[in-house]
Amino acid sequence: MKINCLKVGGRTIKTVVAVFLCLLTGTIRKSDTAFYAAIAAVLCVQRTSKDSFREAFNREMATVIGGMCVVFLCITVTHGNDESPLSFGAGRILDTTIGIVIALIINQFPVQRILTKGERAGR
């Protein structure tokens, strides 16, 4: 019985790199909300650059417009006792924007899958 190796595609590699860079950026910035940047990066790395830009635009608009509602609920439900709930909201919106920008930059780089012996190009 032959066991096939797991094949990792270019989009998966780009997503891993984007999430790593988001978390690294969050660590450098000492951000408590870098998780939101990673989520945005996962959602914005798409199959094509055009799809990524469309998803990034939608995500940014949803964050800015819906951020008043969602961030308000997050603050009142889970972060009401924080020193500055407004800074939490601003940080979350900033981190989401950072994740989107990182995803768009990473998705511009082409990733070619290395063919193994016996594989043909174009498959």
C-alpha positions, 0 to 999 in steps of 0.5 A: 500500500502506497501512502501519498505525502501531504501536498501543501499549496502556495496559498497555505504557505502564504497564509502561514507566512502572513500569520507569522508576520502578523504575530511578529508585528504584534509582538514588536508593537506589544499589542494585545490584539494581534490575534485580530491581525492574524484572523484578517490575514487568514481571511484576506489571503485568497487564490488570486491578488484580485480576490485578495483585494476584494476580500481586503476591501470588504474586511476593512469596510466591515471593520470600520463600519461594524467596528462601532457595533462589534467593538462596542459589544466586546468592550461592554461584555468582556473589556468593560473593566479595562483602563481604556476601552477606547484604546482597545477598540482602536487597537483592534481596528489597527491590528485588523488593518495591519493584518489586511496590509500584510496579507495583500503584500504577501499575496503579491509574491508568486509561490511555485510548487516544486514538482516531485519525481513523476509529476507533470506541470499543469496538474 
